[in-house]
Amino acid sequence: MAVPKRKTSRSNTRSRRANWKATPTGLVPIAYDGEVRRVPRRFVRAIERGFMEPPEQL
């Protein structure tokens, strides 16, 4: 395992943490009960097969 040779400064630590950003989930449109809903891509097959219902749109 890598071990740091010296302590990272507070400003370097905080600037690195500040640059991390979460990306929003990519939504794809699917037809469900006669209306088009946008759901995450990983749920599409489960919804098509009837294992789950799509979440309500806001």
PDB file with one MODEL, atoms N, CA, C and O in Angstrom:
MODEL        1
ATOM      1  N   MET A   1       0.837  -1.175   0.000  1.00  0.00           N
ATOM      2  CA  MET A   1       0.000   0.000   0.000  1.00  0.00           C
ATOM      3  C   MET A   1       0.889   1.247   0.000  1.00  0.00           C
ATOM      4  O   MET A   1       1.919   1.288   0.673  1.00  0.00           O
ATOM      5  N   ALA A   2       0.483   2.243  -0.749  1.00  0.00           N
ATOM      6  CA  ALA A   2       1.270   3.467  -0.831  1.00  0.00           C
ATOM      7  C   ALA A   2       1.152   4.260   0.465  1.00  0.00           C
ATOM      8  O   ALA A   2       0.067   4.393   1.032  1.00  0.00           O
ATOM      9  N   VAL A   3       2.282   4.783   0.922  1.00  0.00           N
ATOM     10  CA  VAL A   3       2.319   5.581   2.142  1.00  0.00           C
ATOM     11  C   VAL A   3       2.877   6.948   1.774  1.00  0.00           C
ATOM     12  O   VAL A   3       3.932   7.028   1.145  1.00  0.00           O
ATOM     13  N   PRO A   4       2.182   8.041   2.158  1.00  0.00           N
ATOM     14  CA  PRO A   4       2.684   9.359   1.812  1.00  0.00           C
ATOM     15  C   PRO A   4       4.021   9.653   2.494  1.00  0.00           C
ATOM     16  O   PRO A   4       4.227   9.298   3.654  1.00  0.00           O
ATOM     17  N   LYS A   5       4.910  10.294   1.771  1.00  0.00           N
ATOM     18  CA  LYS A   5       6.236  10.589   2.311  1.00  0.00           C
ATOM     19  C   LYS A   5       6.196  11.776   3.270  1.00  0.00           C
ATOM     20  O   LYS A   5       6.999  11.871   4.198  1.00  0.00           O
ATOM     21  N   ARG A   6       5.232  12.691   3.024  1.00  0.00           N
ATOM     22  CA  ARG A   6       5.103  13.847   3.917  1.00  0.00           C
ATOM     23  C   ARG A   6       3.633  14.260   3.986  1.00  0.00           C
ATOM     24  O   ARG A   6       2.811  13.843   3.170  1.00  0.00           O
ATOM     25  N   LYS A   7       3.332  15.081   4.971  1.00  0.00           N
ATOM     26  CA  LYS A   7       1.959  15.514   5.220  1.00  0.00           C
ATOM     27  C   LYS A   7       1.471  16.431   4.093  1.00  0.00           C
ATOM     28  O   LYS A   7       2.206  17.306   3.634  1.00  0.00           O
ATOM     29  N   THR A   8       0.250  16.227   3.664  1.00  0.00           N
ATOM     30  CA  THR A   8      -0.363  17.087   2.651  1.00  0.00           C
ATOM     31  C   THR A   8      -0.905  18.338   3.342  1.00  0.00           C
ATOM     32  O   THR A   8      -1.568  18.251   4.375  1.00  0.00           O
ATOM     33  N   SER A   9      -0.617  19.485   2.764  1.00  0.00           N
ATOM     34  CA  SER A   9      -1.055  20.736   3.388  1.00  0.00           C
ATOM     35  C   SER A   9      -2.579  20.842   3.382  1.00  0.00           C
ATOM     36  O   SER A   9      -3.270  20.194   2.597  1.00  0.00           O
ATOM     37  N   ARG A  10      -3.064  21.668   4.271  1.00  0.00           N
ATOM     38  CA  ARG A  10      -4.510  21.855   4.400  1.00  0.00           C
ATOM     39  C   ARG A  10      -5.101  22.444   3.116  1.00  0.00           C
ATOM     40  O   ARG A  10      -6.179  22.034   2.685  1.00  0.00           O
ATOM     41  N   SER A  11      -4.401  23.401   2.507  1.00  0.00           N
ATOM     42  CA  SER A  11      -4.930  24.028   1.292  1.00  0.00           C
ATOM     43  C   SER A  11      -4.976  23.031   0.133  1.00  0.00           C
ATOM     44  O   SER A  11      -5.934  23.034  -0.639  1.00  0.00           O
ATOM     45  N   ASN A  12      -3.955  22.177   0.001  1.00  0.00           N
ATOM     46  CA  ASN A  12      -3.975  21.163  -1.059  1.00  0.00           C
ATOM     47  C   ASN A  12      -5.097  20.162  -0.838  1.00  0.00           C
ATOM     48  O   ASN A  12      -5.773  19.769  -1.788  1.00  0.00           O
ATOM     49  N   THR A  13      -5.299  19.752   0.391  1.00  0.00           N
ATOM     50  CA  THR A  13      -6.356  18.790   0.698  1.00  0.00           C
ATOM     51  C   THR A  13      -7.720  19.374   0.364  1.00  0.00           C
ATOM     52  O   THR A  13      -8.546  18.729  -0.282  1.00  0.00           O
ATOM     53  N   ARG A  14      -7.942  20.593   0.811  1.00  0.00           N
ATOM     54  CA  ARG A  14      -9.261  21.204   0.598  1.00  0.00           C
ATOM     55  C   ARG A  14      -9.511  21.540  -0.865  1.00  0.00           C
ATOM     56  O   ARG A  14     -10.646  21.429  -1.329  1.00  0.00           O
ATOM     57  N   SER A  15      -8.485  21.947  -1.604  1.00  0.00           N
ATOM     58  CA  SER A  15      -8.694  22.254  -3.022  1.00  0.00           C
ATOM     59  C   SER A  15      -8.976  20.968  -3.800  1.00  0.00           C
ATOM     60  O   SER A  15      -9.763  20.980  -4.746  1.00  0.00           O
ATOM     61  N   ARG A  16      -8.345  19.871  -3.413  1.00  0.00           N
ATOM     62  CA  ARG A  16      -8.623  18.598  -4.081  1.00  0.00           C
ATOM     63  C   ARG A  16     -10.056  18.157  -3.801  1.00  0.00           C
ATOM     64  O   ARG A  16     -10.756  17.718  -4.714  1.00  0.00           O
ATOM     65  N   ARG A  17     -10.494  18.268  -2.563  1.00  0.00           N
ATOM     66  CA  ARG A  17     -11.856  17.866  -2.213  1.00  0.00           C
ATOM     67  C   ARG A  17     -12.898  18.754  -2.882  1.00  0.00           C
ATOM     68  O   ARG A  17     -13.984  18.286  -3.223  1.00  0.00           O
ATOM     69  N   ALA A  18     -12.577  20.026  -3.073  1.00  0.00           N
ATOM     70  CA  ALA A  18     -13.534  20.962  -3.665  1.00  0.00           C
ATOM     71  C   ALA A  18     -13.767  20.668  -5.145  1.00  0.00           C
ATOM     72  O   ALA A  18     -14.809  21.032  -5.690  1.00  0.00           O
ATOM     73  N   ASN A  19     -12.806  20.014  -5.801  1.00  0.00           N
ATOM     74  CA  ASN A  19     -12.949  19.744  -7.230  1.00  0.00           C
ATOM     75  C   ASN A  19     -13.760  18.503  -7.528  1.00  0.00           C
ATOM     76  O   ASN A  19     -14.115  18.272  -8.684  1.00  0.00           O
ATOM     77  N   TRP A  20     -14.070  17.688  -6.519  1.00  0.00           N
ATOM     78  CA  TRP A  20     -14.850  16.480  -6.742  1.00  0.00           C
ATOM     79  C   TRP A  20     -16.306  16.868  -6.897  1.00  0.00           C
ATOM     80  O   TRP A  20     -16.849  17.620  -6.088  1.00  0.00           O
ATOM     81  N   LYS A  21     -16.938  16.345  -7.948  1.00  0.00           N
ATOM     82  CA  LYS A  21     -18.345  16.671  -8.179  1.00  0.00           C
ATOM     83  C   LYS A  21     -19.091  15.411  -8.575  1.00  0.00           C
ATOM     84  O   LYS A  21     -18.590  14.601  -9.354  1.00  0.00           O
ATOM     85  N   ALA A  22     -20.263  15.253  -8.047  1.00  0.00           N
ATOM     86  CA  ALA A  22     -21.110  14.127  -8.434  1.00  0.00           C
ATOM     87  C   ALA A  22     -21.791  14.472  -9.749  1.00  0.00           C
ATOM     88  O   ALA A  22     -22.161  15.624  -9.977  1.00  0.00           O
ATOM     89  N   THR A  23     -21.958  13.476 -10.616  1.00  0.00           N
ATOM     90  CA  THR A  23     -22.648  13.708 -11.881  1.00  0.00           C
ATOM     91  C   THR A  23     -24.087  13.228 -11.759  1.00  0.00           C
ATOM     92  O   THR A  23     -24.340  12.192 -11.144  1.00  0.00           O
ATOM     93  N   PRO A  24     -25.030  13.961 -12.331  1.00  0.00           N
ATOM     94  CA  PRO A  24     -26.424  13.528 -12.251  1.00  0.00           C
ATOM     95  C   PRO A  24     -26.647  12.242 -13.041  1.00  0.00           C
ATOM     96  O   PRO A  24     -25.951  11.970 -14.018  1.00  0.00           O
ATOM     97  N   THR A  25     -27.617  11.467 -12.608  1.00  0.00           N
ATOM     98  CA  THR A  25     -27.942  10.208 -13.252  1.00  0.00           C
ATOM     99  C   THR A  25     -28.520  10.472 -14.633  1.00  0.00           C
ATOM    100  O   THR A  25     -29.387  11.330 -14.796  1.00  0.00           O
ATOM    101  N   GLY A  26     -28.035   9.728 -15.634  1.00  0.00           N
ATOM    102  CA  GLY A  26     -28.569   9.867 -16.982  1.00  0.00           C
ATOM    103  C   GLY A  26     -29.936   9.209 -17.077  1.00  0.00           C
ATOM    104  O   GLY A  26     -30.079   8.028 -16.763  1.00  0.00           O
ATOM    105  N   LEU A  27     -30.930   9.955 -17.502  1.00  0.00           N
ATOM    106  CA  LEU A  27     -32.292   9.440 -17.602  1.00  0.00           C
ATOM    107  C   LEU A  27     -32.637   9.161 -19.059  1.00  0.00           C
ATOM    108  O   LEU A  27     -32.250   9.913 -19.953  1.00  0.00           O
ATOM    109  N   VAL A  28     -33.364   8.079 -19.287  1.00  0.00           N
ATOM    110  CA  VAL A  28     -33.820   7.732 -20.628  1.00  0.00           C
ATOM    111  C   VAL A  28     -35.341   7.658 -20.617  1.00  0.00           C
ATOM    112  O   VAL A  28     -35.925   7.213 -19.629  1.00  0.00           O
ATOM    113  N   PRO A  29     -35.993   8.083 -21.690  1.00  0.00           N
ATOM    114  CA  PRO A  29     -37.464   8.031 -21.736  1.00  0.00           C
ATOM    115  C   PRO A  29     -37.951   6.615 -22.065  1.00  0.00           C
ATOM    116  O   PRO A  29     -37.405   5.950 -22.945  1.00  0.00           O
ATOM    117  N   ILE A  30     -38.990   6.164 -21.342  1.00  0.00           N
ATOM    118  CA  ILE A  30     -39.652   4.898 -21.660  1.00  0.00           C
ATOM    119  C   ILE A  30     -41.157   5.125 -21.576  1.00  0.00           C
ATOM    120  O   ILE A  30     -41.631   6.006 -20.860  1.00  0.00           O
ATOM    121  N   ALA A  31     -41.890   4.314 -22.322  1.00  0.00           N
ATOM    122  CA  ALA A  31     -43.352   4.402 -22.287  1.00  0.00           C
ATOM    123  C   ALA A  31     -43.864   3.466 -21.209  1.00  0.00           C
ATOM    124  O   ALA A  31     -43.489   2.294 -21.170  1.00  0.00           O
ATOM    125  N   TYR A  32     -44.732   3.981 -20.321  1.00  0.00           N
ATOM    126  CA  TYR A  32     -45.280   3.182 -19.233  1.00  0.00           C
ATOM    127  C   TYR A  32     -46.710   3.633 -19.003  1.00  0.00           C
ATOM    128  O   TYR A  32     -46.956   4.799 -18.694  1.00  0.00           O
ATOM    129  N   ASP A  33     -47.650   2.717 -19.151  1.00  0.00           N
ATOM    130  CA  ASP A  33     -49.084   3.014 -18.995  1.00  0.00           C
ATOM    131  C   ASP A  33     -49.531   4.187 -19.868  1.00  0.00           C
ATOM    132  O   ASP A  33     -50.281   5.052 -19.416  1.00  0.00           O
ATOM    133  N   GLY A  34     -49.076   4.211 -21.095  1.00  0.00           N
ATOM    134  CA  GLY A  34     -49.508   5.226 -22.040  1.00  0.00           C
ATOM    135  C   GLY A  34     -48.870   6.587 -21.870  1.00  0.00           C
ATOM    136  O   GLY A  34     -49.259   7.523 -22.569  1.00  0.00           O
ATOM    137  N   GLU A  35     -47.927   6.741 -20.992  1.00  0.00           N
ATOM    138  CA  GLU A  35     -47.240   8.020 -20.852  1.00  0.00           C
ATOM    139  C   GLU A  35     -45.733   7.801 -20.860  1.00  0.00           C
ATOM    140  O   GLU A  35     -45.243   6.724 -20.520  1.00  0.00           O
ATOM    141  N   VAL A  36     -45.020   8.829 -21.250  1.00  0.00           N
ATOM    142  CA  VAL A  36     -43.569   8.734 -21.345  1.00  0.00           C
ATOM    143  C   VAL A  36     -42.966   9.207 -20.029  1.00  0.00           C
ATOM    144  O   VAL A  36     -43.258  10.307 -19.559  1.00  0.00           O
ATOM    145  N   ARG A  37     -42.126   8.368 -19.446  1.00  0.00           N
ATOM    146  CA  ARG A  37     -41.448   8.716 -18.204  1.00  0.00           C
ATOM    147  C   ARG A  37     -39.955   8.599 -18.408  1.00  0.00           C
ATOM    148  O   ARG A  37     -39.483   7.819 -19.235  1.00  0.00           O
ATOM    149  N   ARG A  38     -39.220   9.382 -17.647  1.00  0.00           N
ATOM    150  CA  ARG A  38     -37.758   9.333 -17.719  1.00  0.00           C
ATOM    151  C   ARG A  38     -37.247   8.628 -16.473  1.00  0.00           C
ATOM    152  O   ARG A  38     -37.521   9.044 -15.346  1.00  0.00           O
ATOM    153  N   VAL A  39     -36.498   7.552 -16.697  1.00  0.00           N
ATOM    154  CA  VAL A  39     -35.964   6.746 -15.597  1.00  0.00           C
ATOM    155  C   VAL A  39     -34.478   6.496 -15.832  1.00  0.00           C
ATOM    156  O   VAL A  39     -34.006   6.631 -16.962  1.00  0.00           O
ATOM    157  N   PRO A  40     -33.730   6.134 -14.788  1.00  0.00           N
ATOM    158  CA  PRO A  40     -32.331   5.770 -14.984  1.00  0.00           C
ATOM    159  C   PRO A  40     -32.215   4.552 -15.888  1.00  0.00           C
ATOM    160  O   PRO A  40     -33.063   3.661 -15.841  1.00  0.00           O
ATOM    161  N   ARG A  41     -31.177   4.506 -16.707  1.00  0.00           N
ATOM    162  CA  ARG A  41     -30.990   3.440 -17.685  1.00  0.00           C
ATOM    163  C   ARG A  41     -30.943   2.061 -17.030  1.00  0.00           C
ATOM    164  O   ARG A  41     -31.419   1.084 -17.609  1.00  0.00           O
ATOM    165  N   ARG A  42     -30.374   1.977 -15.830  1.00  0.00           N
ATOM    166  CA  ARG A  42     -30.237   0.660 -15.189  1.00  0.00           C
ATOM    167  C   ARG A  42     -31.568   0.088 -14.742  1.00  0.00           C
ATOM    168  O   ARG A  42     -31.635  -1.106 -14.447  1.00  0.00           O
ATOM    169  N   PHE A  43     -32.647   0.886 -14.675  1.00  0.00           N
ATOM    170  CA  PHE A  43     -33.956   0.391 -14.261  1.00  0.00           C
ATOM    171  C   PHE A  43     -34.853   0.002 -15.423  1.00  0.00           C
ATOM    172  O   PHE A  43     -35.920  -0.571 -15.203  1.00  0.00           O
ATOM    173  N   VAL A  44     -34.452   0.297 -16.650  1.00  0.00           N
ATOM    174  CA  VAL A  44     -35.339   0.115 -17.801  1.00  0.00           C
ATOM    175  C   VAL A  44     -35.791  -1.338 -17.940  1.00  0.00           C
ATOM    176  O   VAL A  44     -36.986  -1.594 -18.090  1.00  0.00           O
ATOM    177  N   ARG A  45     -34.865  -2.291 -17.895  1.00  0.00           N
ATOM    178  CA  ARG A  45     -35.233  -3.697 -18.088  1.00  0.00           C
ATOM    179  C   ARG A  45     -36.123  -4.204 -16.962  1.00  0.00           C
ATOM    180  O   ARG A  45     -37.043  -4.984 -17.207  1.00  0.00           O
ATOM    181  N   ALA A  46     -35.864  -3.776 -15.742  1.00  0.00           N
ATOM    182  CA  ALA A  46     -36.683  -4.207 -14.613  1.00  0.00           C
ATOM    183  C   ALA A  46     -38.108  -3.680 -14.753  1.00  0.00           C
ATOM    184  O   ALA A  46     -39.063  -4.382 -14.422  1.00  0.00           O
ATOM    185  N   ILE A  47     -38.257  -2.466 -15.235  1.00  0.00           N
ATOM    186  CA  ILE A  47     -39.590  -1.886 -15.419  1.00  0.00           C
ATOM    187  C   ILE A  47     -40.311  -2.577 -16.566  1.00  0.00           C
ATOM    188  O   ILE A  47     -41.500  -2.875 -16.461  1.00  0.00           O
ATOM    189  N   GLU A  48     -39.600  -2.835 -17.664  1.00  0.00           N
ATOM    190  CA  GLU A  48     -40.217  -3.522 -18.804  1.00  0.00           C
ATOM    191  C   GLU A  48     -40.689  -4.918 -18.432  1.00  0.00           C
ATOM    192  O   GLU A  48     -41.717  -5.373 -18.934  1.00  0.00           O
ATOM    193  N   ARG A  49     -39.961  -5.603 -17.566  1.00  0.00           N
ATOM    194  CA  ARG A  49     -40.327  -6.964 -17.170  1.00  0.00           C
ATOM    195  C   ARG A  49     -41.323  -6.997 -16.027  1.00  0.00           C
ATOM    196  O   ARG A  49     -41.798  -8.074 -15.666  1.00  0.00           O
ATOM    197  N   GLY A  50     -41.656  -5.854 -15.446  1.00  0.00           N
ATOM    198  CA  GLY A  50     -42.667  -5.794 -14.409  1.00  0.00           C
ATOM    199  C   GLY A  50     -42.150  -6.045 -13.004  1.00  0.00           C
ATOM    200  O   GLY A  50     -42.946  -6.271 -12.093  1.00  0.00           O
ATOM    201  N   PHE A  51     -40.843  -6.012 -12.805  1.00  0.00           N
ATOM    202  CA  PHE A  51     -40.284  -6.236 -11.477  1.00  0.00           C
ATOM    203  C   PHE A  51     -40.450  -5.011 -10.575  1.00  0.00           C
ATOM    204  O   PHE A  51     -40.487  -5.138  -9.351  1.00  0.00           O
ATOM    205  N   MET A  52     -40.550  -3.837 -11.176  1.00  0.00           N
ATOM    206  CA  MET A  52     -40.724  -2.614 -10.398  1.00  0.00           C
ATOM    207  C   MET A  52     -41.490  -1.592 -11.221  1.00  0.00           C
ATOM    208  O   MET A  52     -41.576  -1.699 -12.444  1.00  0.00           O
ATOM    209  N   GLU A  53     -42.046  -0.599 -10.537  1.00  0.00           N
ATOM    210  CA  GLU A  53     -42.746   0.491 -11.211  1.00  0.00           C
ATOM    211  C   GLU A  53     -41.826   1.696 -11.244  1.00  0.00           C
ATOM    212  O   GLU A  53     -41.025   1.897 -10.330  1.00  0.00           O
ATOM    213  N   PRO A  54     -41.938   2.503 -12.299  1.00  0.00           N
ATOM    214  CA  PRO A  54     -41.063   3.686 -12.369  1.00  0.00           C
ATOM    215  C   PRO A  54     -41.448   4.685 -11.286  1.00  0.00           C
ATOM    216  O   PRO A  54     -42.618   4.770 -10.915  1.00  0.00           O
ATOM    217  N   PRO A  55     -40.490   5.434 -10.779  1.00  0.00           N
ATOM    218  CA  PRO A  55     -40.797   6.439  -9.756  1.00  0.00           C
ATOM    219  C   PRO A  55     -41.645   7.556 -10.339  1.00  0.00           C
ATOM    220  O   PRO A  55     -41.629   7.806 -11.544  1.00  0.00           O
ATOM    221  N   GLU A  56     -42.373   8.211  -9.476  1.00  0.00           N
ATOM    222  CA  GLU A  56     -43.214   9.335  -9.911  1.00  0.00           C
ATOM    223  C   GLU A  56     -42.338  10.493 -10.336  1.00  0.00           C
ATOM    224  O   GLU A  56     -41.316  10.774  -9.710  1.00  0.00           O
ATOM    225  N   GLN A  57     -42.738  11.161 -11.397  1.00  0.00           N
ATOM    226  CA  GLN A  57     -41.976  12.315 -11.871  1.00  0.00           C
ATOM    227  C   GLN A  57     -42.335  13.517 -11.013  1.00  0.00           C
ATOM    228  O   GLN A  57     -43.472  13.660 -10.564  1.00  0.00           O
ATOM    229  N   LEU A  58     -41.351  14.375 -10.794  1.00  0.00           N
ATOM    230  CA  LEU A  58     -41.579  15.576  -9.996  1.00  0.00           C
ATOM    231  C   LEU A  58     -41.987  16.718 -10.868  1.00  0.00           C
ATOM    232  O   LEU A  58     -42.224  17.820 -10.372  1.00  0.00           O
TER     233      LEU A  58
ENDMDL
END
